[in-house]
Amino acid sequence: MDSTAATALPDLWDRLVGTQPDPDLWVVVATLAAAVAAVVPPNVWRLSRNAITIAHEGGHGLVALLTGRQLTGIRLHSDTSGLTVSRGKPTGMGMILTAAAGYTAPPLLGLGGAALLAAGHITLLLWLATALLVAMLVMIRNAYGALTVILTGGAFLLVSWLAGPQVQAAFAYAVVWFLLLGGVRPAFELQAKRARGGAGDSDADQLARLTNVPAGMWLFLFHVVSLSSLVGGGRWLLEV
């Protein structure tokens, strides 16, 4: 038993930090098409946007912890909205970074994922995503949010443990393309809502109150981050 464990652990570590072969170009293009199909059609987007909300609220939560705030809970709702609550100083850099992390988290996660895939670390990407989802599940405070995170994490777990290398690669590329593309749309949706006089308590408006920088400038920042991540990440993914 001890010898089996001693053999399995190094093999597990080698699998985690090792590299896997790049998929064929047609797989990369097919996963791009699948991501477009998940983001562009409004009816599909109403469902798939839940995954972007997980990344959005997870970004708030992670940065809150990194800046020394006390994360008290995360809620995900069926209308694809979410709420992350943290305790700490109501002003200052920690609060600003926490508020700015929501709209920037999905595209930046996509960019980081694209970097891992470009380096051949497909398994590492899948395991890191699973670990982040498990950590987020601990902070979920409503049933719908827990169900959403469990289903998403379960999909990553099943693929990373049971699927073959080709399926893992296709799944990882589809996820990263989705984060890159899906990270662009919410900022445009927020811009449209603000143009109609809505979303008065959006992240951009909260940042405006915290910094005295107009909400439109923060919205512009969200656009810059998401579009730059899409361009940079897309180039990495297509270099197979």
C-alpha positions in Angstrom: 0.0 0.0 0.0 2.8 2.4 1.0 4.8 1.6 -2.1 1.7 2.2 -4.3 1.1 5.6 -2.8 4.8 6.5 -3.1 4.6 5.6 -6.8 1.3 7.3 -7.4 2.2 10.7 -5.8 5.1 11.4 -8.1 3.1 10.3 -11.1 0.3 12.6 -10.0 2.7 15.5 -9.6 4.3 14.9 -13.0 0.8 14.9 -14.6 0.0 18.1 -12.9 3.1 20.1 -13.7 3.9 18.4 -17.0 2.9 19.5 -20.4 0.4 18.0 -22.8 0.4 18.1 -26.6 -1.5 20.9 -28.3 -4.7 20.0 -30.0 -5.1 20.3 -33.8 -6.0 23.7 -35.2 -9.5 22.5 -36.1 -10.2 21.7 -32.5 -9.1 25.2 -31.5 -11.4 26.7 -34.1 -14.3 24.4 -33.3 -14.1 25.3 -29.6 -14.0 29.0 -30.6 -17.2 28.5 -32.6 -18.8 26.7 -29.6 -17.9 29.6 -27.4 -19.4 32.1 -29.8 -22.5 30.0 -29.9 -22.7 30.2 -26.1 -22.2 33.9 -25.9 -23.9 35.6 -28.9 -27.5 34.1 -29.0 -29.5 35.9 -26.3 -31.5 32.8 -25.3 -28.3 30.7 -24.8 -26.5 33.6 -23.1 -29.2 33.8 -20.4 -28.0 30.4 -19.3 -24.3 30.5 -20.1 -23.9 33.9 -18.4 -24.2 32.0 -15.0 -20.6 30.8 -15.6 -19.4 34.4 -16.1 -21.2 35.4 -12.9 -19.3 32.8 -11.0 -16.0 34.3 -12.3 -17.3 37.8 -11.7 -18.2 37.2 -8.1 -15.3 35.0 -7.5 -13.1 37.9 -8.6 -14.6 40.2 -6.0 -14.2 37.5 -3.4 -10.6 36.7 -4.2 -9.4 40.3 -4.3 -11.3 41.0 -1.1 -9.3 38.3 0.6 -6.0 39.4 -1.0 -6.4 42.9 0.2 -7.1 41.9 3.8 -10.9 42.2 3.8 -13.1 39.7 5.5 -15.2 37.8 3.0 -18.5 36.9 4.5 -20.4 35.4 1.7 -21.2 35.1 -2.0 -24.7 34.7 -3.6 -25.5 33.8 -7.2 -29.0 34.3 -8.5 -31.0 32.7 -11.3 -31.2 36.0 -13.2 -27.4 35.8 -13.5 -26.8 38.6 -11.0 -24.7 38.1 -7.9 -23.6 39.6 -4.7 -20.3 39.4 -2.8 -20.2 40.8 0.7 -17.0 41.6 2.6 -16.2 43.5 5.7 -13.5 46.0 6.2 -12.7 49.7 5.6 -15.5 51.1 3.4 -13.0 53.2 1.5 -9.4 52.9 0.4 -7.4 50.8 -2.1 -8.7 47.5 -0.8 -12.3 48.4 -1.5 -11.5 50.0 -4.8 -9.6 46.9 -6.0 -12.4 44.6 -4.8 -15.0 46.6 -6.6 -12.9 46.7 -9.8 -12.3 43.0 -9.8 -15.7 41.8 -10.9 -15.9 42.8 -14.5 -12.2 42.3 -15.1 -12.0 38.8 -13.5 -13.6 36.7 -16.4 -11.4 38.1 -19.2 -8.2 38.1 -17.0 -9.0 34.5 -16.0 -9.4 33.7 -19.7 -6.0 35.4 -20.4 -4.3 33.4 -17.7 -5.9 30.3 -19.0 -4.7 31.0 -22.5 -1.2 31.5 -21.2 -1.3 28.1 -19.5 -2.7 26.4 -22.7 -0.1 28.1 -24.8 2.5 26.5 -22.5 0.9 23.1 -22.8 -0.4 23.0 -19.2 -3.9 21.6 -20.0 -4.2 19.4 -16.9 -2.9 22.2 -14.6 -5.5 24.5 -15.9 -8.3 22.0 -15.2 -7.1 21.3 -11.7 -6.6 25.0 -10.8 -10.1 25.8 -12.0 -11.5 22.9 -9.9 -9.6 24.1 -6.9 -10.9 27.6 -7.3 -14.5 26.4 -7.6 -14.2 24.2 -4.5 -12.8 27.2 -2.5 -15.6 29.4 -3.8 -18.2 26.8 -2.8 -17.3 27.3 0.8 -18.4 30.9 0.6 -21.6 30.5 -1.2 -24.6 31.4 0.9 -27.7 30.4 -1.2 -29.0 27.2 -2.7 -29.0 28.3 -6.4 -25.4 29.5 -6.1 -24.3 26.3 -4.5 -26.0 24.2 -7.2 -24.4 26.3 -10.0 -20.9 26.0 -8.5 -21.3 22.3 -7.8 -22.4 21.6 -11.4 -19.6 23.6 -12.8 -17.0 22.2 -10.6 -18.3 18.7 -11.2 -17.9 19.1 -14.9 -14.2 20.1 -14.4 -13.6 17.3 -12.1 -15.2 14.6 -14.4 -13.2 15.9 -17.4 -9.9 16.2 -15.6 -10.1 12.7 -14.0 -12.1 10.6 -16.5 -11.7 12.0 -20.0 -8.9 11.3 -22.4 -6.3 13.9 -23.4 -8.1 15.0 -26.5 -11.4 15.6 -24.7 -9.5 17.4 -21.9 -7.8 19.7 -24.4 -11.1 20.5 -26.2 -12.9 21.2 -22.9 -10.1 23.4 -21.7 -9.9 25.4 -24.9 -13.7 25.8 -25.0 -13.7 27.1 -21.4 -10.9 29.7 -22.1 -12.5 30.9 -25.3 -15.8 31.3 -23.4 -14.1 33.3 -20.6 -12.4 35.6 -23.2 -15.6 36.1 -25.3 -18.0 36.1 -22.4 -15.8 38.6 -20.5 -16.5 41.2 -23.2 -20.3 41.2 -23.3 -21.1 42.2 -19.7 -19.4 45.6 -20.0 -21.4 46.4 -23.1 -24.6 45.3 -21.3 -23.7 47.5 -18.4 -23.1 50.4 -20.8 -26.5 49.9 -22.4 -28.2 49.8 -19.0 -26.5 53.0 -17.9 -27.5 54.7 -21.2 -31.1 53.9 -20.3 -30.7 55.3 -16.8 -30.4 52.0 -15.1 -27.7 50.1 -13.1 -27.2 53.1 -10.8 -25.5 50.9 -8.2 -23.3 49.0 -10.6 -19.6 48.3 -10.0 -18.7 51.3 -12.1 -20.9 53.6 -10.1 -19.6 52.3 -6.8 -16.1 52.9 -8.1 -17.0 56.4 -9.1 -18.2 57.1 -5.5 -15.1 55.6 -4.1 -12.6 57.5 -6.3 -14.4 60.5 -7.7 -13.5 59.2 -11.2 -16.5 59.2 -13.5 -18.3 55.9 -13.9 -17.8 56.1 -17.6 -14.0 56.0 -17.1 -14.3 52.8 -15.1 -16.6 51.4 -17.8 -13.9 52.3 -20.3 -11.4 50.4 -18.2 -13.6 47.3 -18.2 -13.7 47.5 -22.0 -10.0 47.9 -22.3 -9.3 44.9 -20.1 -11.8 42.6 -21.7 -11.0 43.5 -25.3 -7.2 43.4 -24.7 -7.5 40.0 -23.0 -9.5 38.7 -25.9 -7.0 39.9 -28.5 -4.0 38.7 -26.5 -5.5 35.4 -25.3 -6.9 34.7 -28.8 -3.5 35.0 -30.3 -2.0 32.6 -27.8 -4.8 30.0 -28.4 -4.4 30.2 -32.2 -0.7 29.6 -32.1 -0.8 25.8 -32.1 
